[in-house]
Amino acid sequence: MTGQNKKTYEGTSLDNGTIVGKEIGRGGQGTVYQGVDNTGLPVAIKFMHCSAAAGTRTFGQFRERFIKEAKMTKLLQHPAFPRITHVDMVNNALQMDLLRGQILGDVLAQYDGVIPDAEQRKFLSAFYILADGLAQAHSKRIVHRDIKPENIFVLPEERGKKVLRLIDLGIAKELRAVGE
């Protein structure tokens, strides 16, 4: 891999036997790879960046943030969010369903930022599901804090409707009740 301080996990394996394949995405909090689990199914694996964990200064703080993201994501069992299938504490990795499609930011760019009316109708029910997922997160006192087109994944259509997933809870926050 080219560039400074870029570690690659390609060709390694997780503690559950999942084989890590090629890099498919990179963000401020982590790098996502495609992989194959021990049953042969394709998965996505997010390795957390220790050095870039949103301003944390120590490995302990990074580890705490990683554990929080894993717990919050697992709490959100809703179609609006990807499903976490394994947490590898040894390698600081989250294994989840592999999403096929593209990010909403790329879809918007294809339409120069304005989605045609016919396509908007296809997106409408998908955004309702996304809003319902956010309502569930808020009911569990989880705030995403990074909703943007680059964190909304557009999957292939199902029955003529768009399917969306809200990804990347890297900077999500779990709110405390008053008095806690």
C-alpha positions as CSV (number, residue, x, y, z in Angstrom):
1,M,0.0,0.0,0.0
2,T,1.3,3.4,-0.8
3,G,1.4,6.5,1.4
4,Q,2.6,7.3,4.8
5,N,1.4,5.4,7.9
6,K,-1.0,3.2,5.9
7,K,-1.1,-0.3,7.3
8,T,-2.7,-3.0,5.1
9,Y,-4.5,-6.0,6.5
10,E,-4.9,-7.7,3.2
11,G,-4.1,-11.4,3.4
12,T,-4.4,-11.6,7.2
13,S,-7.2,-13.2,9.2
14,L,-9.5,-12.3,12.1
15,D,-9.7,-14.3,15.3
16,N,-12.7,-16.1,13.9
17,G,-10.9,-17.3,10.8
18,T,-12.3,-14.6,8.4
19,I,-9.8,-13.9,5.6
20,V,-9.2,-10.3,4.9
21,G,-9.2,-9.3,1.2
22,K,-8.8,-6.0,-0.6
23,E,-9.4,-2.6,0.7
24,I,-12.7,-1.1,-0.4
25,G,-13.0,2.1,1.6
26,R,-11.1,4.4,3.9
27,G,-12.2,7.1,6.3
28,G,-11.0,9.1,9.2
29,Q,-11.9,6.4,11.8
30,G,-11.0,3.3,9.9
31,T,-10.3,1.3,6.8
32,V,-12.9,-1.2,5.3
33,Y,-11.9,-4.4,3.6
34,Q,-13.8,-7.1,1.8
35,G,-13.3,-10.5,3.3
36,V,-14.6,-14.0,3.3
37,D,-15.9,-15.6,6.5
38,N,-15.2,-19.2,7.6
39,T,-18.5,-20.3,5.8
40,G,-17.4,-18.8,2.5
41,L,-19.7,-15.8,2.7
42,P,-18.5,-12.3,1.7
43,V,-18.2,-9.8,4.5
44,A,-17.0,-6.3,5.2
45,I,-14.3,-5.7,7.9
46,K,-13.7,-2.3,9.4
47,F,-10.3,-1.9,11.0
48,M,-10.1,1.0,13.4
49,H,-7.3,3.6,13.0
50,C,-5.7,4.0,16.4
51,S,-3.9,7.2,15.4
52,A,-6.9,8.9,13.9
53,A,-9.6,8.0,16.4
54,A,-11.2,11.5,16.5
55,G,-8.6,13.2,18.6
56,T,-8.0,10.5,21.2
57,R,-4.4,10.6,22.5
58,T,-3.8,7.1,24.0
59,F,-4.4,3.6,23.0
60,G,-6.7,3.2,26.0
61,Q,-8.9,6.0,24.7
62,F,-8.9,4.6,21.2
63,R,-9.8,1.1,22.5
64,E,-12.7,2.6,24.6
65,R,-14.0,4.4,21.4
66,F,-13.8,1.2,19.4
67,I,-15.7,-0.8,22.1
68,K,-18.3,1.9,22.2
69,E,-18.8,1.8,18.4
70,A,-19.1,-1.9,18.4
71,K,-21.7,-1.9,21.3
72,M,-23.7,0.9,19.8
73,T,-23.8,-0.7,16.3
74,K,-24.8,-4.1,17.7
75,L,-27.6,-2.4,19.7
76,L,-29.1,-1.0,16.5
77,Q,-30.8,-4.1,15.0
78,H,-32.7,-2.2,12.3
79,P,-32.8,-2.4,8.5
80,A,-31.3,1.2,8.4
81,F,-28.0,0.0,9.8
82,P,-25.6,-2.8,8.7
83,R,-25.5,-5.9,10.8
84,I,-22.4,-6.5,12.9
85,T,-21.6,-10.3,12.7
86,H,-18.3,-10.3,14.8
87,V,-16.2,-8.1,16.9
88,D,-12.5,-8.9,16.9
89,M,-11.0,-7.3,20.0
90,V,-7.5,-8.6,19.2
91,N,-7.3,-6.8,15.8
92,N,-9.7,-3.9,16.6
93,A,-12.0,-4.9,13.8
94,L,-15.8,-5.0,13.2
95,Q,-17.0,-7.7,10.8
96,M,-20.3,-6.9,9.2
97,D,-22.6,-7.6,6.2
98,L,-20.9,-6.6,2.9
99,L,-23.0,-3.9,1.3
100,R,-23.0,-3.8,-2.5
101,G,-23.9,-0.5,-4.2
102,Q,-22.6,3.0,-3.8
103,I,-22.6,5.9,-1.4
104,L,-25.3,8.5,-1.7
105,G,-22.7,11.2,-2.4
106,D,-21.7,9.4,-5.6
107,V,-25.4,9.0,-6.6
108,L,-26.0,12.7,-6.1
109,A,-22.9,13.5,-8.2
110,Q,-24.3,11.4,-11.1
111,Y,-27.4,13.7,-11.1
112,D,-25.4,17.0,-10.5
113,G,-27.0,17.1,-7.0
114,V,-30.6,17.0,-8.2
115,I,-32.3,13.7,-8.3
116,P,-35.1,13.5,-11.0
117,D,-38.7,13.2,-9.7
118,A,-39.1,9.6,-10.8
119,E,-36.0,8.6,-8.8
120,Q,-37.0,10.7,-5.8
121,R,-40.2,8.6,-5.4
122,K,-38.0,5.5,-5.3
123,F,-35.9,7.0,-2.5
124,L,-38.9,8.2,-0.4
125,S,-39.7,5.0,1.4
126,A,-36.0,4.3,1.9
127,F,-35.6,7.6,3.7
128,Y,-38.6,6.8,5.9
129,I,-36.9,3.5,6.9
130,L,-33.7,5.5,7.6
131,A,-35.6,8.0,9.7
132,D,-37.2,5.1,11.6
133,G,-33.7,3.7,12.3
134,L,-32.6,7.0,13.6
135,A,-35.7,7.2,15.8
136,Q,-34.8,3.8,17.2
137,A,-31.2,4.9,17.8
138,H,-32.4,8.0,19.6
139,S,-34.8,5.9,21.7
140,K,-31.7,4.0,22.8
141,R,-30.0,7.4,23.5
142,I,-27.6,7.0,20.5
143,V,-26.9,10.0,18.3
144,H,-25.0,9.3,15.0
145,R,-23.4,12.8,14.8
146,D,-22.1,12.3,11.2
147,I,-25.1,12.0,8.9
148,K,-24.0,13.0,5.4
149,P,-24.3,11.6,1.9
150,E,-20.9,9.8,2.3
151,N,-22.3,7.9,5.2
152,I,-25.5,6.7,3.5
153,F,-25.1,3.6,1.4
154,V,-27.4,3.0,-1.6
155,L,-28.0,-0.7,-2.2
156,P,-29.6,-2.3,-5.4
157,E,-33.3,-1.7,-5.6
158,E,-35.8,-4.2,-4.1
159,R,-39.3,-4.3,-5.7
160,G,-38.7,-1.0,-7.5
161,K,-37.6,0.9,-4.3
162,K,-34.2,2.1,-3.2
163,V,-32.6,0.5,-0.2
164,L,-30.4,2.6,2.1
165,R,-28.1,1.9,5.0
166,L,-26.6,4.5,7.4
167,I,-23.0,3.5,8.0
168,D,-20.1,4.6,10.2
169,L,-21.0,5.2,13.8
170,G,-17.3,6.1,14.5
171,I,-18.2,9.4,16.2
172,A,-21.7,8.4,17.5
173,K,-22.4,9.3,21.1
174,E,-24.5,7.5,23.7
175,L,-26.3,10.1,25.7
176,R,-26.8,9.8,29.5
177,A,-30.1,10.3,31.2
178,V,-30.5,13.4,33.3
179,G,-29.0,12.6,36.7
180,E,-26.7,9.9,35.5
